[in-house]
Amino acid sequence: MATLLLLRAAGSVAGRCDASCYDATTGPDHCTCVCGGINHAAGLEQAIDNTGRLNPQRIVQTAAGRGINVYRPPIQLPLF
């Protein structure tokens, strides 16, 4: 299972986007991960493409909306 986004806050994992999101079989209204639903049920290849276009500030805002305090933007390593 590939993790496409990993958000850390206060030294622990505060959120992630992984196969439970991009391989989901439920609708996007059930998505609770840090991608904000953009990768939900998209499949791995489309999710990789979507993630490459995400704005880190959007990820921070999504986390804040869920009560996660992020002190610095997430770092995303190149996928390929």
TIVEXDO-260583 format. One record per residue (C-alpha): x negated, z negated, y negated; residue in one letter. Coordinates in steps of 0.25 Angstrom, whole numbers, plus 2048, in hexadecimal, padded with zeros to 3 digits. Example, Ala and Ser with C-alpha at 12.3 -4.5 7.8 and 13.67 -1.06 7.14 Angstrom:
<atom><u>7CF</u><w>7E1</w><v>812</v><residu>a</residu></atom>
<atom><u>7C9</u><w>7E3</w><v>804</v><residu>s</residu></atom>
END
This chain:
<atom><u>800</u><w>800</w><v>800</v><residu>m</residu></atom>
<atom><u>7FA</u><w>804</w><v>7F3</v><residu>a</residu></atom>
<atom><u>7FC</u><w>7FC</w><v>7E6</v><residu>t</residu></atom>
<atom><u>7FD</u><w>805</w><v>7DA</v><residu>l</residu></atom>
<atom><u>7FE</u><w>7FA</w><v>7D0</v><residu>l</residu></atom>
<atom><u>7FA</u><w>7EB</w><v>7D0</v><residu>l</residu></atom>
<atom><u>7FC</u><w>7E2</w><v>7C5</v><residu>l</residu></atom>
<atom><u>7F5</u><w>7D4</w><v>7C4</v><residu>r</residu></atom>
<atom><u>7F9</u><w>7C9</w><v>7BB</v><residu>a</residu></atom>
<atom><u>7F3</u><w>7BB</w><v>7BB</v><residu>a</residu></atom>
<atom><u>7E9</u><w>7BF</w><v>7C7</v><residu>g</residu></atom>
<atom><u>7F4</u><w>7C3</w><v>7D1</v><residu>s</residu></atom>
<atom><u>7FC</u><w>7CF</w><v>7D4</v><residu>v</residu></atom>
<atom><u>808</u><w>7D0</w><v>7CB</v><residu>a</residu></atom>
<atom><u>80D</u><w>7DD</w><v>7CF</v><residu>g</residu></atom>
<atom><u>80A</u><w>7EA</w><v>7D7</v><residu>r</residu></atom>
<atom><u>80F</u><w>7F8</w><v>7DA</v><residu>c</residu></atom>
<atom><u>80D</u><w>7FB</w><v>7E8</v><residu>d</residu></atom>
<atom><u>814</u><w>802</w><v>7F4</v><residu>a</residu></atom>
<atom><u>81F</u><w>7F8</w><v>7F4</v><residu>s</residu></atom>
<atom><u>823</u><w>7FF</w><v>7E6</v><residu>c</residu></atom>
<atom><u>81E</u><w>80E</w><v>7E8</v><residu>y</residu></atom>
<atom><u>824</u><w>80F</w><v>7F7</v><residu>d</residu></atom>
<atom><u>830</u><w>807</w><v>7F4</v><residu>a</residu></atom>
<atom><u>83E</u><w>80C</w><v>7F9</v><residu>t</residu></atom>
<atom><u>846</u><w>804</w><v>7EF</v><residu>t</residu></atom>
<atom><u>84A</u><w>809</w><v>7E1</v><residu>g</residu></atom>
<atom><u>841</u><w>806</w><v>7D5</v><residu>p</residu></atom>
<atom><u>84A</u><w>7FB</w><v>7D0</v><residu>d</residu></atom>
<atom><u>844</u><w>7F3</w><v>7DB</v><residu>h</residu></atom>
<atom><u>836</u><w>7F5</w><v>7D6</v><residu>c</residu></atom>
<atom><u>82F</u><w>7E8</w><v>7D2</v><residu>t</residu></atom>
<atom><u>820</u><w>7ED</w><v>7D1</v><residu>c</residu></atom>
<atom><u>818</u><w>7EF</w><v>7C5</v><residu>v</residu></atom>
<atom><u>81A</u><w>7FE</w><v>7C5</v><residu>c</residu></atom>
<atom><u>827</u><w>7FB</w><v>7BF</v><residu>g</residu></atom>
<atom><u>82E</u><w>805</w><v>7C9</v><residu>g</residu></atom>
<atom><u>826</u><w>811</w><v>7C6</v><residu>i</residu></atom>
<atom><u>820</u><w>812</w><v>7D4</v><residu>n</residu></atom>
<atom><u>82C</u><w>80C</w><v>7DB</v><residu>h</residu></atom>
<atom><u>82F</u><w>815</w><v>7E8</v><residu>a</residu></atom>
<atom><u>826</u><w>820</w><v>7E2</v><residu>a</residu></atom>
<atom><u>81D</u><w>821</w><v>7EE</v><residu>g</residu></atom>
<atom><u>80E</u><w>81F</w><v>7ED</v><residu>l</residu></atom>
<atom><u>809</u><w>82C</w><v>7E7</v><residu>e</residu></atom>
<atom><u>814</u><w>82C</w><v>7DC</v><residu>q</residu></atom>
<atom><u>811</u><w>81D</w><v>7D9</v><residu>a</residu></atom>
<atom><u>802</u><w>820</w><v>7D8</v><residu>i</residu></atom>
<atom><u>806</u><w>82B</w><v>7CE</v><residu>d</residu></atom>
<atom><u>810</u><w>822</w><v>7C6</v><residu>n</residu></atom>
<atom><u>806</u><w>816</w><v>7C6</v><residu>t</residu></atom>
<atom><u>7FB</u><w>81F</w><v>7C0</v><residu>g</residu></atom>
<atom><u>805</u><w>821</w><v>7B4</v><residu>r</residu></atom>
<atom><u>809</u><w>813</w><v>7B2</v><residu>l</residu></atom>
<atom><u>806</u><w>80C</w><v>7A5</v><residu>n</residu></atom>
<atom><u>7FF</u><w>7FE</w><v>7A7</v><residu>p</residu></atom>
<atom><u>807</u><w>7F8</w><v>79C</v><residu>q</residu></atom>
<atom><u>814</u><w>7FC</w><v>7A3</v><residu>r</residu></atom>
<atom><u>80F</u><w>7F5</w><v>7AF</v><residu>i</residu></atom>
<atom><u>80C</u><w>7E8</w><v>7A7</v><residu>v</residu></atom>
<atom><u>81A</u><w>7E9</w><v>7A0</v><residu>q</residu></atom>
<atom><u>821</u><w>7EB</w><v>7AE</v><residu>t</residu></atom>
<atom><u>819</u><w>7DE</w><v>7B3</v><residu>a</residu></atom>
<atom><u>81D</u><w>7D6</w><v>7A6</v><residu>a</residu></atom>
<atom><u>82C</u><w>7DA</w><v>7A8</v><residu>g</residu></atom>
<atom><u>82B</u><w>7D3</w><v>7B6</v><residu>r</residu></atom>
<atom><u>824</u><w>7C7</w><v>7B0</v><residu>g</residu></atom>
<atom><u>816</u><w>7CA</w><v>7B4</v><residu>i</residu></atom>
<atom><u>80C</u><w>7C7</w><v>7A9</v><residu>n</residu></atom>
<atom><u>801</u><w>7D1</w><v>7A9</v><residu>v</residu></atom>
<atom><u>7F5</u><w>7CE</w><v>7A0</v><residu>y</residu></atom>
<atom><u>7EE</u><w>7DC</w><v>7A1</v><residu>r</residu></atom>
<atom><u>7F3</u><w>7E9</w><v>7A5</v><residu>p</residu></atom>
<atom><u>7F1</u><w>7ED</w><v>7B4</v><residu>p</residu></atom>
<atom><u>7E5</u><w>7F5</w><v>7B8</v><residu>i</residu></atom>
<atom><u>7E8</u><w>801</w><v>7C0</v><residu>q</residu></atom>
<atom><u>7DD</u><w>808</w><v>7C8</v><residu>l</residu></atom>
<atom><u>7DD</u><w>817</w><v>7CA</v><residu>p</residu></atom>
<atom><u>7E5</u><w>81A</w><v>7D6</v><residu>l</residu></atom>
<atom><u>7DD</u><w>826</w><v>7DB</v><residu>f</residu></atom>
END
